[in-house]
Amino acid sequence: MSRPRSRAMVALALTLTATSHFFNLRCFVQPSARYPTRPAGCSHVCYAFPGAESLVATINNGFTAVENANKVLQFGDLLQKWSSVMPGAKLKLEVDKSSEAEVLKHVEKLCKEIAHEVDNNKTISVLGMSQQRQVTLGTRVVDGTPFQKLMTKVLAVNRSGCTAVHAEPGVGKSIASLRALPAGRVSKNYTVLLDGGFRAEMMRFFRVTSFDLVVSVARLVFPALTQAGVCMNMIFDNGVEEDEDFHKSRTEWISLLKAAYESGHHLIVVTQSEALAMKIGSLNGERSRVSAEQEAPVKYRWAKEQAREYLGYLLEARNIQPEAVDVDKLLSSCSIPDVYGGWKPIAMSNYLDFNETPVVLSSAAPQPPPAVWVCQLGSPDGKDFEIVGNAFKITASVSDVDDLKKAIDPSFSPFQSSKIDIYSQKEEGWVREDEEAAVNRGKSKADCYGFMLPAGAAGAA
């Protein structure tokens, strides 16, 4: 290697190393623009805005961006356009050619190509989605679904690190995520959706031939992109669904989200598992989270009017005239048969094509609250406690001691309930519990709570 080239490589390495430390400074993101120096936009602050009013304005801007983009082109055309943005498609870093110099050269080229796309206003990219999958997603879609609204909010708000979102399978998460992509322009100036397995899509994005190279390359690419003026939302759709796959890559996940956080980039994981979303959200302290906008999974089922619109598309695709079917009866038959109701597009398709009645997932079925065992206490001498009568179960939902007081006898007035004292049995005997203490025992009679009724109440000892 010539001396000038060697010096250049050393200088680049020093620059990237220094940059990675420099990115611990807080800063604020300006969307839809590139900067010749470190942008003020790549913030590792979870909420880089002054207050609730600004948050509402930001989210409204996200909805406006989505609405405007979806007016210009139909879904299929947008998807084709975004899928054609493949920065670095011809780059490939081989394992046997991954010396420090080769890695730095690869990082420089990849960042240059991404920055070039952003300069040319190609700020949204969809990677990993085959032509066949694009066809299966269809061209006629229902806008404004609950999950699309969630993704619009998540993309519009400026965050860094990692955010997890979740909803039941079959509610149209993939299409909703795609429809919400323009909202990413409000918070960052480049948004990429990776459609497929985590490991494969990481290799595709960073243009490496082995997953073993992903973390080392990402640690350089993330700060280099920021230095080049590119701030990124990266969405993983269908990438993390199984506990086993997640645990296999847990170490890499932590490394990636740390690098993203320090550089102001935002990783967003879309999954159908609430438990998995919680694990991802708690991966690395303040650097990771379940979305603040997240609601219960059943909240992302469709409303009746959305289901009616989608049914129209299903009938049209099958050359069935709407007047040939009883639409209201069909909608009633393919709604989810539980206390929450609502519709899921996959369940509607299955009912129409195969007469399959929608099923209720065990995770969505209402679960009874855990019972809490309690027993009444008496104190004949005013000092020591003894159990009066038999222990019994409280089946109402209680989270703290104040809830437990009210559940012991619902006929009591709030004033009477406030006079009940709750005790836990410890080594030193029965110890009074504070009203704000969490209810974390009483799963069996041997571990029951004790209570003293107010003087004058029926049954008071």
Contacts in CASP RR format, 6 or more apart in sequence:
PFRMAT RR
TARGET T0000
AUTHOR 0000-0000-0000
METHOD contacts of the structure
MODEL  1
MSRPRSRAMVALALTLTATSHFFNLRCFVQPSARYPTRPAGCSHVCYAFP
GAESLVATINNGFTAVENANKVLQFGDLLQKWSSVMPGAKLKLEVDKSSE
AEVLKHVEKLCKEIAHEVDNNKTISVLGMSQQRQVTLGTRVVDGTPFQKL
MTKVLAVNRSGCTAVHAEPGVGKSIASLRALPAGRVSKNYTVLLDGGFRA
EMMRFFRVTSFDLVVSVARLVFPALTQAGVCMNMIFDNGVEEDEDFHKSR
TEWISLLKAAYESGHHLIVVTQSEALAMKIGSLNGERSRVSAEQEAPVKY
RWAKEQAREYLGYLLEARNIQPEAVDVDKLLSSCSIPDVYGGWKPIAMSN
YLDFNETPVVLSSAAPQPPPAVWVCQLGSPDGKDFEIVGNAFKITASVSD
VDDLKKAIDPSFSPFQSSKIDIYSQKEEGWVREDEEAAVNRGKSKADCYG
FMLPAGAAGAA
1 9 0 8 1.000
1 101 0 8 1.000
9 101 0 8 1.000
9 104 0 8 1.000
9 105 0 8 1.000
12 104 0 8 1.000
12 108 0 8 1.000
13 100 0 8 1.000
13 104 0 8 1.000
15 227 0 8 1.000
16 104 0 8 1.000
16 107 0 8 1.000
16 220 0 8 1.000
16 223 0 8 1.000
16 224 0 8 1.000
19 38 0 8 1.000
19 223 0 8 1.000
19 224 0 8 1.000
19 226 0 8 1.000
19 227 0 8 1.000
20 219 0 8 1.000
20 223 0 8 1.000
20 259 0 8 1.000
20 262 0 8 1.000
20 263 0 8 1.000
22 38 0 8 1.000
23 38 0 8 1.000
23 42 0 8 1.000
23 44 0 8 1.000
23 223 0 8 1.000
23 226 0 8 1.000
23 262 0 8 1.000
23 263 0 8 1.000
23 264 0 8 1.000
24 44 0 8 1.000
24 262 0 8 1.000
26 43 0 8 1.000
26 44 0 8 1.000
26 45 0 8 1.000
26 48 0 8 1.000
27 38 0 8 1.000
27 39 0 8 1.000
27 40 0 8 1.000
27 41 0 8 1.000
27 42 0 8 1.000
27 43 0 8 1.000
28 40 0 8 1.000
28 41 0 8 1.000
28 43 0 8 1.000
28 45 0 8 1.000
28 48 0 8 1.000
28 158 0 8 1.000
29 39 0 8 1.000
29 40 0 8 1.000
29 41 0 8 1.000
29 42 0 8 1.000
29 43 0 8 1.000
29 48 0 8 1.000
29 158 0 8 1.000
29 187 0 8 1.000
29 188 0 8 1.000
29 231 0 8 1.000
29 264 0 8 1.000
30 39 0 8 1.000
30 40 0 8 1.000
30 41 0 8 1.000
31 184 0 8 1.000
31 185 0 8 1.000
31 186 0 8 1.000
31 187 0 8 1.000
31 188 0 8 1.000
31 189 0 8 1.000
32 123 0 8 1.000
32 185 0 8 1.000
32 189 0 8 1.000
33 39 0 8 1.000
33 189 0 8 1.000
34 115 0 8 1.000
34 118 0 8 1.000
34 119 0 8 1.000
34 189 0 8 1.000
34 228 0 8 1.000
34 229 0 8 1.000
34 230 0 8 1.000
35 229 0 8 1.000
36 229 0 8 1.000
37 227 0 8 1.000
37 229 0 8 1.000
38 226 0 8 1.000
38 227 0 8 1.000
38 229 0 8 1.000
39 226 0 8 1.000
39 229 0 8 1.000
39 231 0 8 1.000
41 48 0 8 1.000
41 158 0 8 1.000
41 188 0 8 1.000
41 231 0 8 1.000
41 264 0 8 1.000
42 160 0 8 1.000
42 226 0 8 1.000
42 229 0 8 1.000
42 231 0 8 1.000
42 263 0 8 1.000
42 264 0 8 1.000
42 265 0 8 1.000
43 158 0 8 1.000
43 160 0 8 1.000
43 264 0 8 1.000
44 160 0 8 1.000
44 161 0 8 1.000
44 261 0 8 1.000
44 262 0 8 1.000
44 263 0 8 1.000
44 264 0 8 1.000
44 287 0 8 1.000
45 160 0 8 1.000
46 159 0 8 1.000
46 160 0 8 1.000
46 286 0 8 1.000
46 289 0 8 1.000
47 55 0 8 1.000
47 157 0 8 1.000
47 158 0 8 1.000
47 159 0 8 1.000
48 158 0 8 1.000
49 55 0 8 1.000
49 58 0 8 1.000
49 157 0 8 1.000
49 158 0 8 1.000
55 157 0 8 1.000
58 156 0 8 1.000
58 157 0 8 1.000
58 158 0 8 1.000
58 186 0 8 1.000
58 187 0 8 1.000
59 152 0 8 1.000
59 153 0 8 1.000
59 156 0 8 1.000
59 157 0 8 1.000
61 156 0 8 1.000
61 186 0 8 1.000
62 152 0 8 1.000
62 153 0 8 1.000
62 155 0 8 1.000
62 156 0 8 1.000
62 182 0 8 1.000
62 183 0 8 1.000
62 184 0 8 1.000
62 186 0 8 1.000
63 149 0 8 1.000
63 152 0 8 1.000
63 156 0 8 1.000
63 183 0 8 1.000
65 156 0 8 1.000
65 182 0 8 1.000
65 183 0 8 1.000
65 184 0 8 1.000
65 185 0 8 1.000
65 186 0 8 1.000
66 148 0 8 1.000
66 152 0 8 1.000
66 179 0 8 1.000
66 180 0 8 1.000
66 182 0 8 1.000
66 183 0 8 1.000
68 182 0 8 1.000
69 78 0 8 1.000
69 181 0 8 1.000
69 182 0 8 1.000
70 78 0 8 1.000
70 143 0 8 1.000
70 179 0 8 1.000
70 182 0 8 1.000
73 81 0 8 1.000
74 139 0 8 1.000
75 137 0 8 1.000
75 138 0 8 1.000
75 139 0 8 1.000
75 140 0 8 1.000
75 141 0 8 1.000
75 175 0 8 1.000
75 178 0 8 1.000
75 179 0 8 1.000
76 134 0 8 1.000
76 137 0 8 1.000
76 138 0 8 1.000
76 139 0 8 1.000
78 178 0 8 1.000
79 126 0 8 1.000
79 129 0 8 1.000
79 134 0 8 1.000
79 137 0 8 1.000
79 178 0 8 1.000
80 134 0 8 1.000
82 124 0 8 1.000
82 125 0 8 1.000
82 126 0 8 1.000
82 178 0 8 1.000
82 181 0 8 1.000
82 193 0 8 1.000
83 125 0 8 1.000
83 126 0 8 1.000
83 127 0 8 1.000
83 129 0 8 1.000
83 134 0 8 1.000
85 117 0 8 1.000
85 122 0 8 1.000
85 124 0 8 1.000
85 125 0 8 1.000
85 126 0 8 1.000
86 125 0 8 1.000
86 127 0 8 1.000
87 110 0 8 1.000
87 113 0 8 1.000
87 114 0 8 1.000
87 116 0 8 1.000
87 117 0 8 1.000
87 125 0 8 1.000
88 109 0 8 1.000
88 110 0 8 1.000
88 113 0 8 1.000
88 114 0 8 1.000
88 207 0 8 1.000
89 207 0 8 1.000
91 106 0 8 1.000
91 109 0 8 1.000
91 110 0 8 1.000
91 113 0 8 1.000
91 207 0 8 1.000
92 207 0 8 1.000
92 208 0 8 1.000
92 209 0 8 1.000
93 102 0 8 1.000
93 103 0 8 1.000
93 106 0 8 1.000
93 206 0 8 1.000
93 207 0 8 1.000
93 208 0 8 1.000
93 209 0 8 1.000
93 213 0 8 1.000
93 217 0 8 1.000
94 209 0 8 1.000
95 209 0 8 1.000
95 210 0 8 1.000
95 212 0 8 1.000
95 213 0 8 1.000
98 213 0 8 1.000
103 213 0 8 1.000
103 216 0 8 1.000
103 217 0 8 1.000
103 220 0 8 1.000
104 220 0 8 1.000
106 207 0 8 1.000
106 208 0 8 1.000
106 217 0 8 1.000
107 217 0 8 1.000
107 220 0 8 1.000
107 221 0 8 1.000
107 224 0 8 1.000
108 224 0 8 1.000
110 206 0 8 1.000
110 207 0 8 1.000
110 221 0 8 1.000
111 221 0 8 1.000
111 224 0 8 1.000
111 225 0 8 1.000
111 228 0 8 1.000
111 230 0 8 1.000
112 228 0 8 1.000
114 190 0 8 1.000
114 225 0 8 1.000
114 228 0 8 1.000
114 230 0 8 1.000
115 225 0 8 1.000
115 228 0 8 1.000
115 229 0 8 1.000
115 230 0 8 1.000
117 123 0 8 1.000
117 125 0 8 1.000
117 190 0 8 1.000
118 189 0 8 1.000
118 190 0 8 1.000
118 229 0 8 1.000
118 230 0 8 1.000
123 185 0 8 1.000
123 189 0 8 1.000
123 190 0 8 1.000
123 191 0 8 1.000
124 181 0 8 1.000
124 182 0 8 1.000
124 184 0 8 1.000
124 185 0 8 1.000
124 190 0 8 1.000
124 191 0 8 1.000
124 192 0 8 1.000
125 190 0 8 1.000
125 191 0 8 1.000
125 192 0 8 1.000
125 193 0 8 1.000
126 178 0 8 1.000
126 181 0 8 1.000
126 192 0 8 1.000
126 193 0 8 1.000
126 195 0 8 1.000
127 192 0 8 1.000
127 193 0 8 1.000
127 194 0 8 1.000
127 195 0 8 1.000
127 201 0 8 1.000
127 204 0 8 1.000
127 205 0 8 1.000
128 194 0 8 1.000
128 195 0 8 1.000
128 196 0 8 1.000
128 201 0 8 1.000
128 204 0 8 1.000
129 195 0 8 1.000
133 195 0 8 1.000
137 174 0 8 1.000
137 175 0 8 1.000
137 178 0 8 1.000
140 313 0 8 1.000
140 316 0 8 1.000
140 317 0 8 1.000
141 175 0 8 1.000
141 179 0 8 1.000
142 302 0 8 1.000
142 306 0 8 1.000
142 309 0 8 1.000
142 310 0 8 1.000
142 313 0 8 1.000
142 345 0 8 1.000
143 179 0 8 1.000
144 179 0 8 1.000
144 306 0 8 1.000
145 171 0 8 1.000
145 172 0 8 1.000
145 176 0 8 1.000
145 300 0 8 1.000
145 302 0 8 1.000
145 306 0 8 1.000
146 171 0 8 1.000
146 299 0 8 1.000
146 300 0 8 1.000
146 301 0 8 1.000
146 302 0 8 1.000
146 303 0 8 1.000
147 167 0 8 1.000
147 171 0 8 1.000
147 172 0 8 1.000
147 173 0 8 1.000
147 176 0 8 1.000
147 177 0 8 1.000
147 300 0 8 1.000
148 175 0 8 1.000
148 176 0 8 1.000
148 177 0 8 1.000
148 179 0 8 1.000
148 180 0 8 1.000
150 165 0 8 1.000
150 167 0 8 1.000
150 176 0 8 1.000
150 291 0 8 1.000
150 293 0 8 1.000
150 294 0 8 1.000
150 295 0 8 1.000
150 300 0 8 1.000
151 165 0 8 1.000
151 176 0 8 1.000
151 177 0 8 1.000
151 179 0 8 1.000
151 180 0 8 1.000
151 183 0 8 1.000
151 270 0 8 1.000
152 180 0 8 1.000
152 183 0 8 1.000
153 183 0 8 1.000
153 291 0 8 1.000
153 293 0 8 1.000
154 163 0 8 1.000
154 165 0 8 1.000
154 180 0 8 1.000
154 268 0 8 1.000
154 291 0 8 1.000
154 293 0 8 1.000
155 180 0 8 1.000
155 181 0 8 1.000
155 183 0 8 1.000
155 184 0 8 1.000
155 186 0 8 1.000
155 187 0 8 1.000
155 191 0 8 1.000
155 233 0 8 1.000
155 235 0 8 1.000
155 268 0 8 1.000
156 183 0 8 1.000
156 184 0 8 1.000
156 186 0 8 1.000
156 187 0 8 1.000
157 187 0 8 1.000
157 293 0 8 1.000
158 187 0 8 1.000
158 188 0 8 1.000
158 266 0 8 1.000
159 187 0 8 1.000
159 266 0 8 1.000
160 260 0 8 1.000
160 261 0 8 1.000
160 263 0 8 1.000
160 264 0 8 1.000
160 265 0 8 1.000
160 266 0 8 1.000
160 287 0 8 1.000
161 257 0 8 1.000
161 258 0 8 1.000
161 260 0 8 1.000
161 261 0 8 1.000
161 264 0 8 1.000
161 265 0 8 1.000
161 266 0 8 1.000
161 267 0 8 1.000
161 287 0 8 1.000
161 288 0 8 1.000
162 253 0 8 1.000
162 256 0 8 1.000
162 257 0 8 1.000
162 260 0 8 1.000
162 261 0 8 1.000
162 266 0 8 1.000
162 267 0 8 1.000
162 268 0 8 1.000
162 269 0 8 1.000
162 280 0 8 1.000
162 281 0 8 1.000
162 283 0 8 1.000
162 284 0 8 1.000
162 287 0 8 1.000
162 288 0 8 1.000
162 289 0 8 1.000
163 266 0 8 1.000
163 267 0 8 1.000
163 268 0 8 1.000
163 269 0 8 1.000
163 281 0 8 1.000
163 288 0 8 1.000
163 289 0 8 1.000
163 290 0 8 1.000
163 291 0 8 1.000
164 268 0 8 1.000
164 269 0 8 1.000
164 271 0 8 1.000
164 276 0 8 1.000
164 277 0 8 1.000
164 278 0 8 1.000
164 280 0 8 1.000
164 281 0 8 1.000
164 288 0 8 1.000
164 289 0 8 1.000
164 290 0 8 1.000
164 291 0 8 1.000
165 268 0 8 1.000
165 269 0 8 1.000
165 270 0 8 1.000
165 271 0 8 1.000
165 277 0 8 1.000
165 290 0 8 1.000
165 291 0 8 1.000
165 294 0 8 1.000
166 270 0 8 1.000
166 271 0 8 1.000
166 272 0 8 1.000
166 273 0 8 1.000
166 274 0 8 1.000
166 276 0 8 1.000
166 277 0 8 1.000
166 290 0 8 1.000
166 294 0 8 1.000
166 297 0 8 1.000
167 173 0 8 1.000
167 272 0 8 1.000
167 297 0 8 1.000
167 300 0 8 1.000
168 272 0 8 1.000
168 297 0 8 1.000
168 298 0 8 1.000
168 300 0 8 1.000
168 301 0 8 1.000
168 344 0 8 1.000
168 361 0 8 1.000
168 363 0 8 1.000
168 364 0 8 1.000
169 272 0 8 1.000
169 346 0 8 1.000
169 361 0 8 1.000
170 272 0 8 1.000
170 344 0 8 1.000
170 345 0 8 1.000
170 346 0 8 1.000
170 347 0 8 1.000
171 300 0 8 1.000
171 301 0 8 1.000
171 302 0 8 1.000
171 344 0 8 1.000
171 345 0 8 1.000
172 344 0 8 1.000
172 345 0 8 1.000
172 346 0 8 1.000
173 237 0 8 1.000
173 270 0 8 1.000
173 272 0 8 1.000
173 300 0 8 1.000
174 195 0 8 1.000
174 237 0 8 1.000
174 238 0 8 1.000
174 270 0 8 1.000
177 193 0 8 1.000
177 235 0 8 1.000
177 237 0 8 1.000
177 270 0 8 1.000
178 193 0 8 1.000
181 191 0 8 1.000
181 193 0 8 1.000
181 235 0 8 1.000
184 191 0 8 1.000
184 233 0 8 1.000
185 191 0 8 1.000
187 233 0 8 1.000
187 266 0 8 1.000
188 231 0 8 1.000
188 232 0 8 1.000
188 233 0 8 1.000
188 265 0 8 1.000
188 266 0 8 1.000
189 229 0 8 1.000
189 230 0 8 1.000
189 231 0 8 1.000
190 225 0 8 1.000
190 230 0 8 1.000
190 231 0 8 1.000
190 232 0 8 1.000
190 233 0 8 1.000
191 232 0 8 1.000
191 233 0 8 1.000
191 234 0 8 1.000
191 235 0 8 1.000
192 205 0 8 1.000
192 232 0 8 1.000
192 233 0 8 1.000
192 234 0 8 1.000
192 235 0 8 1.000
193 235 0 8 1.000
193 237 0 8 1.000
194 201 0 8 1.000
194 202 0 8 1.000
194 204 0 8 1.000
194 205 0 8 1.000
194 234 0 8 1.000
194 235 0 8 1.000
194 236 0 8 1.000
194 237 0 8 1.000
194 239 0 8 1.000
195 201 0 8 1.000
195 237 0 8 1.000
195 238 0 8 1.000
196 236 0 8 1.000
196 237 0 8 1.000
196 238 0 8 1.000
196 239 0 8 1.000
197 236 0 8 1.000
197 238 0 8 1.000
197 239 0 8 1.000
197 240 0 8 1.000
197 245 0 8 1.000
198 236 0 8 1.000
198 239 0 8 1.000
198 240 0 8 1.000
198 245 0 8 1.000
198 249 0 8 1.000
199 211 0 8 1.000
199 214 0 8 1.000
199 249 0 8 1.000
201 236 0 8 1.000
201 239 0 8 1.000
202 211 0 8 1.000
202 214 0 8 1.000
202 218 0 8 1.000
202 252 0 8 1.000
202 256 0 8 1.000
203 209 0 8 1.000
203 210 0 8 1.000
203 211 0 8 1.000
203 213 0 8 1.000
203 214 0 8 1.000
205 234 0 8 1.000
206 213 0 8 1.000
206 214 0 8 1.000
206 217 0 8 1.000
206 218 0 8 1.000
206 221 0 8 1.000
208 214 0 8 1.000
208 217 0 8 1.000
211 252 0 8 1.000
214 252 0 8 1.000
214 256 0 8 1.000
215 252 0 8 1.000
215 255 0 8 1.000
215 256 0 8 1.000
218 255 0 8 1.000
218 256 0 8 1.000
218 259 0 8 1.000
219 255 0 8 1.000
219 259 0 8 1.000
222 259 0 8 1.000
222 260 0 8 1.000
222 262 0 8 1.000
222 263 0 8 1.000
222 264 0 8 1.000
222 265 0 8 1.000
223 259 0 8 1.000
223 262 0 8 1.000
223 263 0 8 1.000
225 231 0 8 1.000
225 232 0 8 1.000
225 263 0 8 1.000
225 265 0 8 1.000
226 263 0 8 1.000
226 264 0 8 1.000
226 265 0 8 1.000
231 264 0 8 1.000
231 265 0 8 1.000
232 265 0 8 1.000
232 266 0 8 1.000
233 265 0 8 1.000
233 266 0 8 1.000
233 268 0 8 1.000
234 260 0 8 1.000
234 265 0 8 1.000
234 266 0 8 1.000
234 267 0 8 1.000
234 268 0 8 1.000
235 268 0 8 1.000
235 270 0 8 1.000
236 267 0 8 1.000
236 268 0 8 1.000
236 269 0 8 1.000
236 270 0 8 1.000
237 270 0 8 1.000
238 270 0 8 1.000
239 269 0 8 1.000
239 271 0 8 1.000
240 246 0 8 1.000
240 269 0 8 1.000
240 271 0 8 1.000
240 276 0 8 1.000
240 280 0 8 1.000
241 271 0 8 1.000
241 272 0 8 1.000
241 273 0 8 1.000
241 276 0 8 1.000
243 273 0 8 1.000
243 275 0 8 1.000
243 276 0 8 1.000
243 279 0 8 1.000
246 253 0 8 1.000
246 276 0 8 1.000
246 279 0 8 1.000
246 280 0 8 1.000
250 283 0 8 1.000
253 280 0 8 1.000
253 283 0 8 1.000
254 283 0 8 1.000
254 284 0 8 1.000
256 267 0 8 1.000
257 267 0 8 1.000
257 283 0 8 1.000
257 284 0 8 1.000
257 287 0 8 1.000
257 288 0 8 1.000
258 284 0 8 1.000
258 287 0 8 1.000
260 266 0 8 1.000
260 267 0 8 1.000
261 284 0 8 1.000
261 287 0 8 1.000
269 277 0 8 1.000
269 280 0 8 1.000
271 277 0 8 1.000
271 280 0 8 1.000
274 297 0 8 1.000
274 363 0 8 1.000
277 290 0 8 1.000
277 294 0 8 1.000
278 290 0 8 1.000
280 288 0 8 1.000
280 290 0 8 1.000
281 288 0 8 1.000
281 289 0 8 1.000
281 290 0 8 1.000
282 288 0 8 1.000
297 363 0 8 1.000
297 364 0 8 1.000
298 340 0 8 1.000
298 341 0 8 1.000
298 364 0 8 1.000
301 336 0 8 1.000
301 340 0 8 1.000
301 341 0 8 1.000
301 342 0 8 1.000
301 343 0 8 1.000
301 344 0 8 1.000
302 310 0 8 1.000
302 342 0 8 1.000
302 343 0 8 1.000
302 344 0 8 1.000
302 345 0 8 1.000
303 342 0 8 1.000
303 343 0 8 1.000
304 331 0 8 1.000
304 342 0 8 1.000
304 343 0 8 1.000
306 343 0 8 1.000
307 331 0 8 1.000
307 334 0 8 1.000
307 335 0 8 1.000
307 342 0 8 1.000
307 343 0 8 1.000
307 345 0 8 1.000
307 348 0 8 1.000
308 327 0 8 1.000
308 331 0 8 1.000
310 343 0 8 1.000
310 345 0 8 1.000
310 348 0 8 1.000
311 327 0 8 1.000
311 330 0 8 1.000
311 331 0 8 1.000
311 348 0 8 1.000
311 352 0 8 1.000
312 322 0 8 1.000
314 348 0 8 1.000
314 349 0 8 1.000
314 352 0 8 1.000
315 321 0 8 1.000
315 322 0 8 1.000
315 325 0 8 1.000
315 352 0 8 1.000
318 352 0 8 1.000
330 351 0 8 1.000
330 352 0 8 1.000
331 343 0 8 1.000
333 351 0 8 1.000
333 357 0 8 1.000
334 343 0 8 1.000
334 347 0 8 1.000
334 348 0 8 1.000
334 351 0 8 1.000
334 352 0 8 1.000
334 357 0 8 1.000
334 358 0 8 1.000
335 341 0 8 1.000
335 342 0 8 1.000
335 343 0 8 1.000
335 358 0 8 1.000
336 342 0 8 1.000
336 343 0 8 1.000
336 344 0 8 1.000
336 347 0 8 1.000
336 358 0 8 1.000
336 360 0 8 1.000
336 364 0 8 1.000
337 357 0 8 1.000
337 358 0 8 1.000
337 360 0 8 1.000
338 360 0 8 1.000
338 364 0 8 1.000
338 365 0 8 1.000
338 366 0 8 1.000
339 366 0 8 1.000
340 364 0 8 1.000
344 358 0 8 1.000
347 356 0 8 1.000
347 358 0 8 1.000
347 359 0 8 1.000
350 356 0 8 1.000
350 358 0 8 1.000
351 357 0 8 1.000
351 358 0 8 1.000
368 395 0 8 1.000
369 395 0 8 1.000
369 396 0 8 1.000
369 397 0 8 1.000
369 398 0 8 1.000
370 443 0 8 1.000
371 393 0 8 1.000
371 394 0 8 1.000
371 395 0 8 1.000
371 443 0 8 1.000
372 393 0 8 1.000
372 394 0 8 1.000
372 398 0 8 1.000
372 404 0 8 1.000
372 439 0 8 1.000
372 442 0 8 1.000
372 443 0 8 1.000
372 449 0 8 1.000
373 391 0 8 1.000
373 392 0 8 1.000
373 393 0 8 1.000
373 394 0 8 1.000
373 442 0 8 1.000
373 443 0 8 1.000
373 444 0 8 1.000
373 445 0 8 1.000
373 447 0 8 1.000
373 448 0 8 1.000
373 449 0 8 1.000
374 391 0 8 1.000
374 392 0 8 1.000
374 393 0 8 1.000
374 394 0 8 1.000
374 404 0 8 1.000
374 408 0 8 1.000
374 442 0 8 1.000
374 448 0 8 1.000
374 449 0 8 1.000
374 450 0 8 1.000
374 451 0 8 1.000
375 387 0 8 1.000
375 388 0 8 1.000
375 389 0 8 1.000
375 390 0 8 1.000
375 391 0 8 1.000
375 392 0 8 1.000
375 445 0 8 1.000
375 448 0 8 1.000
375 449 0 8 1.000
375 450 0 8 1.000
375 451 0 8 1.000
376 387 0 8 1.000
376 388 0 8 1.000
376 389 0 8 1.000
376 450 0 8 1.000
376 451 0 8 1.000
376 452 0 8 1.000
376 453 0 8 1.000
376 459 0 8 1.000
376 461 0 8 1.000
377 385 0 8 1.000
377 386 0 8 1.000
377 387 0 8 1.000
377 388 0 8 1.000
377 423 0 8 1.000
377 430 0 8 1.000
377 450 0 8 1.000
377 451 0 8 1.000
377 452 0 8 1.000
377 461 0 8 1.000
378 385 0 8 1.000
378 386 0 8 1.000
378 387 0 8 1.000
378 388 0 8 1.000
378 452 0 8 1.000
378 461 0 8 1.000
379 385 0 8 1.000
379 386 0 8 1.000
379 452 0 8 1.000
379 461 0 8 1.000
380 386 0 8 1.000
380 461 0 8 1.000
385 423 0 8 1.000
385 429 0 8 1.000
385 430 0 8 1.000
387 450 0 8 1.000
388 461 0 8 1.000
391 445 0 8 1.000
391 448 0 8 1.000
394 404 0 8 1.000
394 407 0 8 1.000
394 408 0 8 1.000
396 403 0 8 1.000
396 407 0 8 1.000
396 410 0 8 1.000
397 403 0 8 1.000
398 404 0 8 1.000
398 407 0 8 1.000
398 439 0 8 1.000
399 438 0 8 1.000
399 439 0 8 1.000
400 435 0 8 1.000
400 436 0 8 1.000
400 437 0 8 1.000
400 438 0 8 1.000
400 439 0 8 1.000
401 422 0 8 1.000
401 433 0 8 1.000
401 434 0 8 1.000
401 435 0 8 1.000
401 436 0 8 1.000
401 437 0 8 1.000
401 439 0 8 1.000
402 435 0 8 1.000
402 436 0 8 1.000
403 439 0 8 1.000
404 422 0 8 1.000
404 439 0 8 1.000
404 449 0 8 1.000
404 451 0 8 1.000
405 417 0 8 1.000
405 418 0 8 1.000
405 420 0 8 1.000
405 422 0 8 1.000
405 435 0 8 1.000
405 451 0 8 1.000
406 412 0 8 1.000
406 414 0 8 1.000
406 417 0 8 1.000
408 417 0 8 1.000
408 420 0 8 1.000
408 451 0 8 1.000
409 416 0 8 1.000
409 417 0 8 1.000
409 453 0 8 1.000
409 457 0 8 1.000
412 420 0 8 1.000
412 457 0 8 1.000
416 454 0 8 1.000
416 457 0 8 1.000
419 453 0 8 1.000
419 454 0 8 1.000
419 455 0 8 1.000
419 457 0 8 1.000
420 451 0 8 1.000
420 452 0 8 1.000
420 453 0 8 1.000
420 454 0 8 1.000
421 432 0 8 1.000
421 451 0 8 1.000
421 452 0 8 1.000
422 432 0 8 1.000
422 433 0 8 1.000
422 449 0 8 1.000
422 450 0 8 1.000
422 451 0 8 1.000
423 430 0 8 1.000
423 431 0 8 1.000
423 432 0 8 1.000
423 433 0 8 1.000
423 449 0 8 1.000
423 450 0 8 1.000
423 451 0 8 1.000
423 452 0 8 1.000
424 430 0 8 1.000
424 431 0 8 1.000
424 433 0 8 1.000
424 441 0 8 1.000
424 449 0 8 1.000
424 450 0 8 1.000
425 431 0 8 1.000
425 447 0 8 1.000
425 448 0 8 1.000
425 450 0 8 1.000
430 450 0 8 1.000
433 449 0 8 1.000
439 449 0 8 1.000
441 447 0 8 1.000
441 448 0 8 1.000
441 449 0 8 1.000
442 448 0 8 1.000
442 449 0 8 1.000
452 460 0 8 1.000
452 461 0 8 1.000
453 459 0 8 1.000
453 460 0 8 1.000
453 461 0 8 1.000
454 460 0 8 1.000
END
